[in-house]
Amino acid sequence: MEIKACGVLCFRQKPDLSFLLLRQPRRWDVPKGHCRKIEDERACALRETVEETGIAAAHIRLDDTFRFVTQNPVRPRYLKGGVASKTYVIFLGYVPDDVVVRVSEHERFEWFSWNPPHHIQRWLIDPLLTEVERHFQQHPLPYSS
C-alpha cells in the first residue's frame, strides 16, 4: 500500500530567519497530511498547512524551486499490523513576519532560528533542513538583503 503526505516548511524573516514546527506528543513535525485522491501535491500541502496552523493560503508563498521527497515504512492502525510505504513531499514556503499561528491538531508550535546544522528529529526534519541549507546556498532568500 502506498500513502502520500504533503506539507510546507514555513519561513519568516523577523525577528530572525526562522522556520515553523509543530509539536506532536513525542516529536516536532512540519505541518503536513495525507493527499486526497482529487488534489495535487501543492494543493494538499497548502490545505494541510492552513488546517494545522491557521495561516491563510494567501499568506504562504511557495518556492517553485524546492521539493523535498523521502519515504518511510509505516504501520497505520487501519492495516492491523501491516506495513505501508509512505512518501513525504515537503515544499518550502515564505510567510509574513507578523503571521498569526493557531494550531488545531498539535500541542503547540515554535519558530526555530535558522542556524544549521540542526538536530531536531532524525528521520524527517533533519534531512529536510539539510536540503533547505543546500537550497539556500544556490537560491537567495526572497527577502534577503
TAHULIN-V799370 format. One record per run of one state. SS is the DSSP state (a for helix, b for strand, c for the rest). FROM is the first residue (numbers start at 1). LEN is the number of residues. If there is no record, write none. Layout:
# TAHULIN-V799370
SS&FROM&LEN / SS&FROM&LEN
This chain:
# TAHULIN-V799370
c&1&1 / b&2&11 / c&13&5 / b&18&6 / c&24&4 / b&28&2 / c&30&1 / b&31&4 / c&35&6 / a&41&13 / c&54&3 / a&57&3 / c&60&1 / b&61&14 / c&75&2 / a&77&3 / c&80&4 / b&84&11 / c&95&13 / b&108&6 / c&114&11 / a&125&14 / c&139&7
